[in-house]
Structure formats: structure tokens, C-alpha cells
Amino acid sequence: MTKGGMESVEVFTAEGKGRGLKAQKEFLPGDVIFAEPAYAAVVFDSLTHVICHTCFKRQERLHRCGQCKFAYYCDRTCQRAAWLNHKNECSAIKRHGKAPTENIRLAARILWKIEREGSGLSEGCLVSIDELQNHVDSFGEEEKKELRTDVESFLEFWPPHCQQFGMQFISHVFGVISCNGFTLSDQRGLQAVGVGIFPNLCQANHDCWPNCTVVFNNGNHEAVRSMFHTQMRIELRALSKISPGDELTVSYVDFLNLSEERRKQLKKQYYFDCTCEHCKKQLKDDLMLAVKAGESKPSADTVKEVIQLSKDMLEKINKARMEGHYHEVVKLCRDCLTKQEPVLGDTNIYLLRILSIASEVLSYLQMFEEAADYAKRMVDGYLKIYHPNNAQLGMAVMRAGVTHWHAGLIEAGHGLICKAYAILLITHGPSHPITKDLEVMRVQTEMELRMFQQNEFMYYKMREAALKNQKIQVMPEPSNENAPSLFHKKE
């Protein structure tokens, strides 16, 4: 079954998993299997005034809608592009007196679209909104209570002159948002800024070791001629070679967790038991729980003790990080590493989590040499665990490369930046802002490396002079959020 630009995939019934997507032709790593615009999407409540409501880019100065005073846009191009979806919302906000929460706004946008186009198949969609899973029957008491609250708030916001929908269908739409909402990120891909519904993407089943990844593309509204404008969309990209007839899978959760933890998370958030090969055979769990090898192998009790200490320390570290006490974070990380290093192996996830936080915070504090050492160890561990074309691995390698560059370790820095670039070319594509930034860094470090190889002494002299003359570049403040996860689950 194919429709409007979706000729390369078909919907099929996957054994034990319900509907799934299957490839109709061969794909190679980095190929875009399909791109899909949002059926409906909204900016998170906390960011409505700093993110464009059309392309979801973060901008310094945004234009505000003169009518509702709620929606913000990059420019007139984005504002015009939004009008079809914002028109009803605009008058409803004015009538209601204020904007409701992101969930209510997203449900309203979905239902206005159904009012305009009907609930059947939209152009380019393989399935209709009616057919998407809502899992309302699997909701616990707390979730049911939240659903009732959302439906009541929605009915207060929904204008009386608009098409009226039954309670069951409104509940279905909220269930769809809860289970199928996709996280939208800003143009750098580093911060989650909104949530959208993409019906075709919803058909892709989960696998902890998937053959596809999803990247959010904010589109291009800056072209002088509107024929070159591209709309905001998600892209499903191949991570490995895919043959015709292969199921297309994505990962709903970060792989860097034990199989038992991933299964618990998937059951809690998406209501299914993961039966992928990595979970069934607990592949890579031994690496993630590795202990120091050698003659003096630590006892099981010692290992248990250090892992418990690591969990306790991570809670303290996250608290200090939330409060911005970065020197305290560094002290806690160093103390924890002292206890971990004689006991845990290089790929142990508790060790890797501390190395990741320590390298990020030390970079922010301009303590680059120590940060680079931790970042290198983190990346060495990640490379043994993650799929070689994993987006989170690519981002971690990029961060480590930049840290080495700042530390003046040009050879290692350039090598890591090249490695990150190779991964992100596949996961994000050559035109993504992060890949473009990385290409600039790659060219810069290559030039510096040539200079370093010709005359090491002169290279350090020139570097010293350049650093004196330029304003010290402060690394971005450490984020307390993880990288945006694939699907947005209302907490």
C-alpha cells in the first residue's frame, strides 16, 4: 500500500507486533527512505515565545501574531505558512482568553484538520488518524485521570461553532498523542522544543538495534524564491543496508541501558514487551556491566557495592547540576571515579555515565585537558556498545573532538571530528545544521593539523597568540536534559 511520495515503503502486519513498515526497494546507509510533514505539531508551553511556531527554529527575535498575541514566527514567510493551521487556534485563544496547554493545542489542531479534510487518509499518509493506536485501555489510574482532565479542558477551549466530536473520539486523539507524539527539536537538534504527530512514522516498529533512524529537519524558509522553500518534516534514514522486504525499524529508547531496563521503559511508556534479538539474548549486557579484568578480579559484593554507590552519586550529581553548582559536580565525579576505576570495566555504563557528565562540565569550566581525557575514555566505551551509525554516538564523538581541539590536542581532536562527521553524514545528512558546523570544524582542524605537522613550535605559538587576541569561547552550559528522545511521552 503506497501513497503520495511513500512508494518505497508499504504497511504490513508484523507477526506479534501489529502493523509495521516494510521496504519496497534497496536502501544504503544514509539514504532517506521517506520524508513526512507533520499532520499537526505544537511548540512546548515553556518555549512558545522563543521558538518559531512554524519551523520550530530557535531565533533571537520573533514576530508575534497581532491577533492572539500567543504565536511567534521567524518572519512573514513562516507566519503565512502557519495561517491555515493557526487560523482557528487564533480565534479560539482570543475567545478563551488564554492559550491552553500543549496537549490541548495539539488535539485541537488535529481535530480542526479533521474538520477541514475529514478523518480518512490525508495526502501522503499510509494510515488515517482513526487507525492509529491509542492504548487508552492500557492506561493506569493516574493516566486515566490525566486523560479526563485533558478532555474537560479541551471541551472548555473548543469553540461551540466548530464541528462537535464525541467523547470517545476526543479520548482517542489524546491517546494517540500520548503514545505516538514525536519529539521536535531546534535547528541544532540539541533541545526538544515541541511535539508533533506523523502518522507514517508511527507505523515503524521498535527494535533496540534498528536499521533506521529519524531526524527532524526544520525546513528552509529563508530562500529568496518561495519555490525553494522546504517545509518542516521528519526524515526516516537508513543506518545499514536494507533489502526489499526487510522490516523498517527505529529505536524508541536510548540503547545505553541494560536490556531489562529498556524493556521496563518500553512497557511503561509504549505498552509492549520488546522481543528484539538484543533484548531476548541480552546482547551487550555483559559489556555494560563489565568489571575490571586481571588477577585481582573484584568480588561480586564489591561490584554490587560500587554500583549502588554509583547510583547514589548520580542522584547527588544531577541535583548539583540542576542547581548550577558545577564545581561541586566535578568534585563528586572525581570522587566517584576514584571508587569505580579499580572495580568497573571500561564499558561499564555506570562508569561511562560519570565520564560523560565530568567531560561536559569540565569543558564548560574551561578545564579542557582533564575533560579531554574523560571524553576519550567515554568515546572508547561507547564505540564498543553503540551501533556504529548511532546518532547519539555521533554527537558524543563530536563533543569529544571539540573538547580535544580546545585542549590543544589537535591530532586526536581532528581524528574525532572526522569520525563524528562520518557518522552524522549518515544519521543527519549533509545539509543538517550540525553536519554543516562539523564540516567547518573538520576543515579548520585539518588546516591546523597540517601547520602542527610542519612546525609544532610555531603552531603552539600561533595558537597562543590567537587565544590571547580572541574572546575566550565559553562552551555551552551543560544541559540537564538528555538528548531529545524519539517519541515524546507526557510525563
JOVEN-V622279 format. One record per pair of residues at least 12 apart in sequence whose ideal C-beta (glycine too) atoms are under 7 Angstrom apart, sorted by sequence separation. I is the first residue (numbers start at 1). J is the second residue. D is the distance in Angstrom with one decimal. If there is no record, write none. Layout:
I/J/D + I/J/D
This chain:
9/21/5.1 + 10/22/5.3 + 62/74/6.6 + 63/75/6.5 + 183/195/6.4 + 184/196/5.4 + 219/231/4.8 + 236/248/7.0 + 253/265/5.3 + 262/274/6.6 + 291/303/5.3 + 317/329/5.6 + 320/332/6.5 + 359/371/4.8 + 362/374/6.9 + 401/413/5.3 + 404/416/6.0 + 9/22/6.7 + 43/56/6.7 + 182/195/6.8 + 201/214/6.5 + 219/232/4.3 + 253/266/6.2 + 9/23/6.4 + 10/24/5.8 + 181/195/4.4 + 182/196/5.3 + 218/232/5.6 + 219/233/6.5 + 252/266/6.4 + 340/354/6.7 + 382/396/5.6 + 424/438/6.1 + 8/23/6.9 + 9/24/6.0 + 59/74/5.4 + 71/86/5.7 + 114/129/6.6 + 217/232/7.0 + 317/332/4.9 + 359/374/4.0 + 401/416/3.3 + 8/24/5.1 + 63/79/6.3 + 89/105/6.8 + 92/108/6.8 + 151/167/6.6 + 154/170/6.2 + 181/197/6.6 + 182/198/5.3 + 217/233/5.4 + 263/279/5.6 + 316/332/5.7 + 317/333/6.5 + 358/374/4.7 + 359/375/3.9 + 400/416/5.1 + 401/417/3.8 + 7/24/6.8 + 8/25/5.5 + 57/74/6.3 + 180/197/6.2 + 262/279/6.6 + 337/354/5.8 + 379/396/6.1 + 421/438/4.8 + 53/71/4.7 + 216/234/5.6 + 217/235/5.6 + 252/270/6.1 + 336/354/5.1 + 378/396/6.6 + 379/397/5.5 + 420/438/6.1 + 421/439/6.6 + 53/72/5.9 + 54/73/5.8 + 55/74/6.4 + 89/108/6.5 + 110/129/6.4 + 151/170/5.5 + 182/201/6.2 + 259/278/6.4 + 313/332/6.0 + 355/374/4.7 + 359/378/6.0 + 397/416/5.5 + 398/417/6.9 + 401/420/5.7 + 52/72/6.5 + 53/73/6.2 + 89/109/6.7 + 151/171/6.1 + 177/197/6.8 + 214/234/5.5 + 215/235/5.3 + 259/279/4.5 + 52/73/5.4 + 176/197/6.8 + 333/354/5.4 + 379/400/4.7 + 417/438/6.6 + 421/442/5.3 + 48/70/6.7 + 52/74/4.5 + 68/90/4.5 + 180/202/4.5 + 214/236/5.8 + 215/237/6.2 + 355/377/5.4 + 356/378/5.2 + 378/400/6.8 + 397/419/5.2 + 398/420/3.7 + 49/72/5.8 + 55/78/5.8 + 67/90/5.0 + 70/93/5.3 + 151/174/6.6 + 259/282/4.8 + 313/336/4.3 + 355/378/4.1 + 397/420/4.0 + 9/33/6.4 + 48/72/6.8 + 54/78/3.8 + 85/109/5.9 + 88/112/4.6 + 147/171/6.2 + 150/174/5.2 + 212/236/5.4 + 213/237/5.5 + 333/357/6.0 + 375/399/6.7 + 376/400/6.3 + 417/441/5.2 + 418/442/6.1 + 8/33/6.0 + 9/34/6.1 + 65/90/6.3 + 68/93/4.3 + 212/237/6.5 + 333/358/3.9 + 375/400/3.7 + 417/442/5.3 + 8/34/6.5 + 52/78/5.4 + 68/94/5.5 + 212/238/5.9 + 213/239/5.4 + 259/285/5.6 + 310/336/6.3 + 352/378/5.8 + 394/420/5.3 + 397/423/6.6 + 54/81/5.1 + 67/94/6.5 + 147/174/5.6 + 189/216/6.9 + 211/238/6.6 + 212/239/6.0 + 258/285/5.4 + 6/34/5.6 + 54/82/4.4 + 211/239/5.7 + 329/357/6.8 + 330/358/6.7 + 375/403/4.8 + 417/445/5.5 + 5/34/6.8 + 53/82/5.9 + 70/99/4.6 + 210/239/6.7 + 211/240/5.2 + 352/381/4.7 + 394/423/3.4 + 258/288/5.7 + 309/339/5.8 + 310/340/6.4 + 352/382/6.9 + 393/423/6.3 + 394/424/4.5 + 185/216/5.2 + 187/218/5.0 + 211/242/5.5 + 330/361/5.8 + 346/377/6.9 + 372/403/4.9 + 414/445/3.9 + 184/216/5.5 + 204/236/6.9 + 329/361/4.9 + 330/362/6.2 + 371/403/4.9 + 372/404/4.7 + 413/445/5.8 + 414/446/6.2 + 201/234/5.8 + 306/339/5.9 + 394/427/5.7 + 306/340/6.0 + 346/380/6.5 + 347/381/4.6 + 389/423/5.9 + 136/171/5.8 + 201/236/6.6 + 211/246/6.8 + 326/361/5.2 + 330/365/6.9 + 346/381/5.5 + 368/403/6.0 + 372/407/4.3 + 410/445/6.5 + 414/449/4.8 + 136/172/7.0 + 198/234/5.4 + 212/248/5.2 + 214/250/5.6 + 391/427/4.0 + 211/248/6.7 + 212/249/6.3 + 213/250/6.5 + 306/343/4.5 + 347/384/5.1 + 372/409/5.8 + 379/416/6.9 + 389/426/4.8 + 134/172/4.8 + 211/249/5.8 + 212/250/5.2 + 306/344/6.3 + 326/364/6.4 + 347/385/5.9 + 368/406/4.4 + 369/407/4.9 + 389/427/6.2 + 410/448/5.3 + 411/449/6.4 + 136/175/4.2 + 210/249/4.2 + 314/353/6.4 + 326/365/5.9 + 368/407/3.7 + 410/449/5.4 + 135/175/5.9 + 210/250/5.0 + 303/343/6.0 + 310/350/3.9 + 317/357/6.0 + 363/403/4.9 + 398/438/6.1 + 405/445/6.0 + 134/175/2.8 + 210/251/4.7 + 302/343/5.8 + 134/176/5.2 + 205/247/6.8 + 207/249/3.7 + 410/452/5.0 + 206/249/6.6 + 208/251/5.9 + 307/350/5.7 + 363/406/6.9 + 132/176/4.7 + 135/179/5.0 + 204/248/5.5 + 205/249/5.6 + 206/250/6.7 + 207/251/6.5 + 359/403/6.3 + 134/179/6.5 + 204/249/6.4 + 206/251/6.3 + 298/343/4.6 + 104/150/6.5 + 108/154/6.9 + 133/179/5.9 + 204/250/4.8 + 206/252/4.6 + 103/150/5.6 + 107/154/5.6 + 115/162/6.3 + 129/176/6.7 + 133/180/7.0 + 208/255/5.8 + 115/163/4.4 + 132/180/5.8 + 104/153/5.3 + 108/157/6.4 + 104/154/5.1 + 108/158/6.6 + 292/342/6.4 + 292/343/5.9 + 182/234/6.6 + 291/343/6.3 + 292/344/6.7 + 293/345/6.8 + 100/153/5.9 + 104/157/5.6 + 291/344/6.1 + 292/345/5.9 + 111/165/6.0 + 208/262/5.9 + 290/344/7.0 + 291/345/5.4 + 290/345/2.8 + 408/463/6.4 + 45/101/5.8 + 290/346/6.9 + 45/102/5.1 + 100/157/4.8 + 290/347/4.9 + 44/102/5.6 + 290/348/5.0 + 288/347/6.6 + 289/348/6.4 + 42/102/5.2 + 206/266/6.6 + 287/347/4.3 + 288/348/6.7 + 96/157/5.3 + 288/349/4.5 + 111/173/6.5 + 42/105/4.6 + 110/173/5.4 + 42/106/4.7 + 95/159/6.2 + 92/157/6.1 + 40/106/6.0 + 107/173/5.0 + 208/274/6.6 + 42/109/6.6 + 92/159/5.3 + 107/174/5.8 + 132/199/6.2 + 209/276/6.6 + 206/274/6.6 + 208/276/4.9 + 40/109/3.9 + 207/276/4.6 + 209/278/4.9 + 40/110/4.7 + 107/177/6.3 + 129/199/6.7 + 132/202/5.6 + 208/278/4.3 + 39/110/6.9 + 103/174/6.9 + 106/177/5.6 + 208/279/5.9 + 127/199/5.3 + 40/113/5.9 + 39/113/6.8 + 88/162/7.0 + 103/177/6.1 + 125/199/4.9 + 126/200/5.2 + 125/200/6.3 + 127/203/6.3 + 126/203/6.4 + 39/122/6.7 + 110/197/6.5 + 395/483/6.4 + 106/195/6.3 + 39/129/7.0 + 179/270/6.4 + 392/483/5.8 + 102/195/6.4 + 256/349/6.1 + 287/384/6.0 + 288/385/6.6 + 287/385/5.7 + 284/385/5.7 + 364/475/4.8 + 363/475/4.6 + 364/477/6.0 + 364/478/5.3 + 11/126/5.1 + 11/127/6.6 + 361/478/5.2 + 3/121/6.8 + 6/124/6.4 + 360/478/4.9 + 4/123/5.1 + 5/124/5.5 + 4/124/3.6 + 6/126/5.7 + 3/124/6.3 + 3/125/6.8 + 3/126/6.0 + 1/126/6.1 + 56/184/5.0 + 58/186/4.4 + 57/186/6.3 + 58/187/6.8 + 256/385/6.5 + 56/186/6.7 + 57/187/4.6 + 255/386/6.1 + 138/271/4.4 + 51/186/6.9 + 58/193/7.0 + 255/390/6.9 + 135/271/4.8 + 56/193/5.5 + 56/194/5.4 + 254/392/6.4 + 81/221/7.0 + 51/193/4.8 + 41/184/6.1 + 51/194/6.8 + 78/221/5.4 + 77/221/4.6 + 47/193/5.4 + 74/221/6.4 + 239/387/6.5 + 44/193/6.1 + 240/389/6.9 + 43/193/6.2 + 44/194/5.6 + 239/389/4.4 + 43/194/4.5 + 42/194/5.8 + 77/229/6.9 + 41/194/5.9 + 42/195/6.4 + 41/195/6.9 + 41/196/3.2 + 40/196/6.7 + 40/197/5.4 + 321/478/6.4 + 38/196/3.9 + 39/197/4.6 + 322/480/5.4 + 38/197/6.5 + 39/198/6.5 + 321/480/5.7 + 38/198/6.0 + 39/199/5.6 + 57/218/5.1 + 36/198/5.1 + 56/218/5.7 + 55/218/4.7 + 36/200/5.0 + 55/219/5.3 + 36/201/6.0 + 34/200/6.6 + 55/221/5.7 + 56/232/6.2 + 55/232/5.1 + 209/387/6.0 + 213/391/5.6 + 33/212/6.5 + 21/203/4.9 + 20/203/6.5 + 21/204/5.1 + 19/203/5.4 + 20/205/4.6 + 239/426/6.7 + 17/205/5.1 + 237/427/6.5 + 14/205/5.9 + 11/203/5.7 + 237/429/6.8 + 6/200/6.4 + 37/231/5.2 + 38/232/6.6 + 37/232/6.7 + 37/233/4.9 + 36/233/5.8 + 35/233/4.6 + 36/234/5.5 + 35/235/4.8 + 34/236/5.4 + 32/235/5.0 + 33/236/4.5 + 33/237/6.8 + 32/237/5.6 + 33/238/6.0 + 31/237/6.8 + 30/237/6.4 + 31/238/4.6 + 30/238/6.7 + 29/238/5.7 + 28/238/6.4 + 29/239/6.1 + 27/238/4.0 + 29/240/5.8 + 29/241/6.8 + 215/427/6.4 + 28/241/5.8 + 215/428/5.2 + 213/427/5.2 + 27/242/4.2 + 33/248/6.5 + 26/242/6.7 + 26/243/5.8 + 215/432/6.7 + 26/244/6.1 + 23/242/5.0 + 25/244/5.4 + 23/243/7.0 + 24/244/6.1 + 269/489/4.7 + 23/244/5.7 + 23/245/6.7 + 22/245/6.2 + 23/246/5.1 + 22/246/6.9 + 22/247/5.7 + 23/248/5.9 + 21/247/7.0 + 22/248/6.7 + 20/247/5.3 + 21/248/4.4 + 253/485/6.9 + 14/247/6.2 + 252/486/5.5 + 251/486/6.8 + 252/487/5.5 + 250/486/6.4 + 9/248/6.5 + 188/433/5.9 + 189/434/5.5 + 187/433/5.0 + 188/434/6.1 + 16/275/6.8 + 214/486/6.0 + 192/481/7.0 + 191/481/7.0 + 192/484/3.8 + 191/484/7.0 + 195/488/4.3 + 185/484/4.8 + 183/484/4.6 + 183/485/6.0 + 183/486/6.6 + 183/487/6.6 + 182/487/5.9 + 183/488/4.3 + 181/487/6.4 + 182/488/6.3 + 180/487/7.0 + 181/488/4.1 + 178/490/5.7 + 29/389/6.0 + 103/490/6.6 + 30/425/6.2 + 30/426/4.1 + 29/426/4.9 + 30/429/7.0
